[in-house]
Amino acid sequence: MRLVVAISGASGVNLGIKFLELLPQDIQAFVVISESAKIALKYENNSAFEKLKNQENIKLFKNSDIAAPIASGSFKIDKMVIIPCSMNTLAKCAYGFADNLITRAFAVSLKEKREVLIAPREMPFSQIPLENMTKLSSLGVIISPPILGYYSNNATIDEMENFIIGKWYDSLGIENSLYKRWKEDE
């Protein structure tokens, strides 16, 4: 699988980084981290980004590089995620503004009918982002905010993050055992 992973500037950028760290090595990731995400990382976990640079299955691009291969429909990728997705990026995606590599790759994925998952990170949602999410959902985009599932009895932040990432992997068809699944006898 070839996957575009975009990390935009919202709280929760560490979830995007961890999504990549846990990604199976046989999945090739084309990664874009916005400037705002890099600022958020300084507050959340600045060292996490450095680990990504050494992973063999990851290729990094600058958000300003709109000539990158993932900006073209002829470059074959299978799926795209935006984790986390800022309200600014959400609005740009909903209204077709392709002014950076993240939004351009999104527009290309949408027109090529590729699977896209967006993880909006804001709380509470106002009417505007809810309308933007509804619009994108009607176009086939998976809207999947980082919401906890309490049945898996997560005791640590790490376990909670693994649950969320495991659910995203499930949505994308990526095999994982990152969280305790519901069993019939429970």
One Martini backbone bead per residue (centre of mass of N, CA, C, O) as a GRO file, in nm:
protein
  186
    1MET     BB    1   0.099   0.035   0.019
    2ARG     BB    2   0.011   0.379  -0.064
    3LEU     BB    3   0.056   0.667   0.156
    4VAL     BB    4  -0.087   0.963   0.250
    5VAL     BB    5   0.053   1.183   0.506
    6ALA     BB    6  -0.111   1.435   0.685
    7ILE     BB    7   0.001   1.717   0.892
    8SER     BB    8  -0.171   1.941   1.072
    9GLY     BB    9  -0.240   2.243   1.263
   10ALA     BB   10  -0.305   2.066   1.548
   11SER     BB   11  -0.399   1.926   1.802
   12GLY     BB   12  -0.239   1.605   1.770
   13VAL     BB   13   0.028   1.555   1.607
   14ASN     BB   14   0.123   1.298   1.753
   15LEU     BB   15  -0.078   1.109   1.609
   16GLY     BB   16   0.056   1.128   1.332
   17ILE     BB   17   0.329   1.020   1.418
   18LYS     BB   18   0.229   0.752   1.542
   19PHE     BB   19   0.097   0.642   1.290
   20LEU     BB   20   0.377   0.609   1.150
   21GLU     BB   21   0.530   0.433   1.360
   22LEU     BB   22   0.298   0.190   1.337
   23LEU     BB   23   0.347   0.137   1.056
   24PRO     BB   24   0.387  -0.081   0.840
   25GLN     BB   25   0.673  -0.146   0.646
   26ASP     BB   26   0.495  -0.220   0.374
   27ILE     BB   27   0.421   0.084   0.396
   28GLN     BB   28   0.413   0.362   0.199
   29ALA     BB   29   0.507   0.699   0.297
   30PHE     BB   30   0.372   1.024   0.221
   31VAL     BB   31   0.492   1.320   0.379
   32VAL     BB   32   0.311   1.599   0.534
   33ILE     BB   33   0.415   1.898   0.711
   34SER     BB   34   0.309   2.160   0.846
   35GLU     BB   35   0.400   2.450   0.989
   36SER     BB   36   0.189   2.436   1.218
   37ALA     BB   37   0.269   2.151   1.311
   38LYS     BB   38   0.557   2.224   1.397
   39ILE     BB   39   0.466   2.412   1.620
   40ALA     BB   40   0.295   2.206   1.781
   41LEU     BB   41   0.533   2.008   1.836
   42LYS     BB   42   0.686   2.191   2.038
   43TYR     BB   43   0.449   2.137   2.258
   44GLU     BB   44   0.416   1.808   2.239
   45ASN     BB   45   0.673   1.656   2.042
   46ASN     BB   46   0.961   1.727   1.898
   47SER     BB   47   1.114   1.440   1.876
   48ALA     BB   48   0.925   1.275   1.689
   49PHE     BB   49   1.009   1.384   1.406
   50GLU     BB   50   1.305   1.272   1.396
   51LYS     BB   51   1.232   0.965   1.367
   52LEU     BB   52   1.114   0.974   1.072
   53LYS     BB   53   1.377   1.031   0.898
   54ASN     BB   54   1.473   0.703   0.938
   55GLN     BB   55   1.247   0.582   0.780
   56GLU     BB   56   1.222   0.387   0.496
   57ASN     BB   57   0.888   0.420   0.443
   58ILE     BB   58   0.964   0.739   0.436
   59LYS     BB   59   0.853   1.041   0.265
   60LEU     BB   60   0.941   1.377   0.259
   61PHE     BB   61   0.750   1.688   0.240
   62LYS     BB   62   0.682   1.998   0.148
   63ASN     BB   63   0.406   2.204   0.156
   64SER     BB   64   0.528   2.393  -0.086
   65ASP     BB   65   0.549   2.128  -0.283
   66ILE     BB   66   0.347   2.123  -0.567
   67ALA     BB   67   0.561   1.922  -0.740
   68ALA     BB   68   0.505   1.679  -0.613
   69PRO     BB   69   0.397   1.367  -0.682
   70ILE     BB   70   0.125   1.387  -0.495
   71ALA     BB   71   0.007   1.625  -0.702
   72SER     BB   72  -0.054   1.373  -0.891
   73GLY     BB   73  -0.267   1.149  -1.053
   74SER     BB   74  -0.026   0.968  -1.185
   75PHE     BB   75   0.043   0.914  -0.896
   76LYS     BB   76   0.052   0.625  -0.711
   77ILE     BB   77  -0.201   0.590  -0.478
   78ASP     BB   78  -0.437   0.468  -0.237
   79LYS     BB   79  -0.422   0.673   0.016
   80MET     BB   80  -0.552   0.919   0.261
   81VAL     BB   81  -0.436   1.131   0.535
   82ILE     BB   82  -0.556   1.360   0.806
   83ILE     BB   83  -0.328   1.388   1.091
   84PRO     BB   84  -0.446   1.620   1.182
   85CYS     BB   85  -0.737   1.831   1.121
   86SER     BB   86  -0.778   2.132   1.061
   87MET     BB   87  -1.008   2.375   1.008
   88ASN     BB   88  -0.860   2.498   0.769
   89THR     BB   89  -0.818   2.238   0.604
   90LEU     BB   90  -1.110   2.153   0.595
   91ALA     BB   91  -1.214   2.401   0.437
   92LYS     BB   92  -1.033   2.368   0.190
   93CYS     BB   93  -1.138   2.088   0.112
   94ALA     BB   94  -1.446   2.161   0.088
   95TYR     BB   95  -1.364   2.419  -0.132
   96GLY     BB   96  -1.095   2.361  -0.320
   97PHE     BB   97  -0.827   2.449  -0.181
   98ALA     BB   98  -0.495   2.426  -0.354
   99ASP     BB   99  -0.228   2.591  -0.180
  100ASN     BB  100  -0.098   2.310  -0.108
  101LEU     BB  101   0.002   1.991  -0.068
  102ILE     BB  102  -0.226   1.887   0.101
  103THR     BB  103  -0.468   2.003  -0.071
  104ARG     BB  104  -0.373   1.884  -0.339
  105ALA     BB  105  -0.371   1.584  -0.259
  106PHE     BB  106  -0.665   1.581  -0.189
  107ALA     BB  107  -0.784   1.666  -0.464
  108VAL     BB  108  -0.663   1.425  -0.612
  109SER     BB  109  -0.791   1.198  -0.447
  110LEU     BB  110  -1.082   1.278  -0.507
  111LYS     BB  111  -1.073   1.269  -0.826
  112GLU     BB  112  -0.952   0.957  -0.808
  113LYS     BB  113  -1.116   0.794  -0.588
  114ARG     BB  114  -0.975   0.797  -0.315
  115GLU     BB  115  -0.910   0.715  -0.010
  116VAL     BB  116  -1.024   0.923   0.273
  117LEU     BB  117  -0.893   1.046   0.589
  118ILE     BB  118  -1.030   1.249   0.853
  119ALA     BB  119  -0.901   1.421   1.164
  120PRO     BB  120  -1.066   1.617   1.344
  121ARG     BB  121  -0.936   1.894   1.568
  122GLU     BB  122  -1.204   1.975   1.774
  123MET     BB  123  -1.353   2.153   2.066
  124PRO     BB  124  -1.614   2.226   1.973
  125PHE     BB  125  -1.827   2.212   1.713
  126SER     BB  126  -1.924   2.404   1.475
  127GLN     BB  127  -2.123   2.457   1.208
  128ILE     BB  128  -1.904   2.483   0.994
  129PRO     BB  129  -1.744   2.212   1.028
  130LEU     BB  130  -1.993   2.033   1.008
  131GLU     BB  131  -2.057   2.109   0.715
  132ASN     BB  132  -1.782   2.023   0.600
  133MET     BB  133  -1.806   1.725   0.686
  134THR     BB  134  -2.067   1.662   0.536
  135LYS     BB  135  -1.963   1.723   0.256
  136LEU     BB  136  -1.726   1.519   0.257
  137SER     BB  137  -1.894   1.268   0.322
  138SER     BB  138  -2.068   1.288   0.055
  139LEU     BB  139  -1.777   1.230  -0.107
  140GLY     BB  140  -1.636   0.979   0.083
  141VAL     BB  141  -1.519   1.083   0.333
  142ILE     BB  142  -1.356   1.002   0.620
  143ILE     BB  143  -1.484   1.081   0.940
  144SER     BB  144  -1.225   1.071   1.217
  145PRO     BB  145  -1.216   1.145   1.511
  146PRO     BB  146  -1.047   1.147   1.818
  147ILE     BB  147  -1.216   0.886   1.975
  148LEU     BB  148  -1.299   0.722   2.245
  149GLY     BB  149  -1.297   0.381   2.375
  150TYR     BB  150  -1.404   0.237   2.677
  151TYR     BB  151  -1.420  -0.085   2.641
  152SER     BB  152  -1.086  -0.117   2.638
  153ASN     BB  153  -0.955  -0.016   2.903
  154ASN     BB  154  -0.786   0.242   2.911
  155ALA     BB  155  -0.500   0.361   3.118
  156THR     BB  156  -0.342   0.516   2.894
  157ILE     BB  157  -0.244   0.724   2.656
  158ASP     BB  158  -0.118   0.512   2.473
  159GLU     BB  159  -0.374   0.332   2.461
  160MET     BB  160  -0.561   0.550   2.345
  161GLU     BB  161  -0.400   0.598   2.087
  162ASN     BB  162  -0.410   0.306   1.984
  163PHE     BB  163  -0.711   0.296   1.947
  164ILE     BB  164  -0.739   0.521   1.738
  165ILE     BB  165  -0.536   0.407   1.531
  166GLY     BB  166  -0.674   0.134   1.497
  167LYS     BB  167  -0.937   0.254   1.379
  168TRP     BB  168  -0.802   0.381   1.133
  169TYR     BB  169  -0.685   0.123   1.018
  170ASP     BB  170  -0.954  -0.017   0.981
  171SER     BB  171  -1.069   0.194   0.775
  172LEU     BB  172  -0.803   0.120   0.575
  173GLY     BB  173  -0.717  -0.194   0.595
  174ILE     BB  174  -0.518  -0.222   0.850
  175GLU     BB  175  -0.358  -0.436   1.018
  176ASN     BB  176  -0.428  -0.492   1.378
  177SER     BB  177  -0.333  -0.486   1.758
  178LEU     BB  178  -0.386  -0.200   1.936
  179TYR     BB  179  -0.663  -0.322   2.055
  180LYS     BB  180  -0.937  -0.402   2.228
  181ARG     BB  181  -1.183  -0.606   2.132
  182TRP     BB  182  -1.488  -0.693   2.079
  183LYS     BB  183  -1.679  -0.944   2.240
  184GLU     BB  184  -1.942  -1.156   2.249
  185ASP     BB  185  -1.904  -1.237   2.575
  186GLU     BB  186  -1.928  -0.917   2.692
   0.00000   0.00000   0.00000
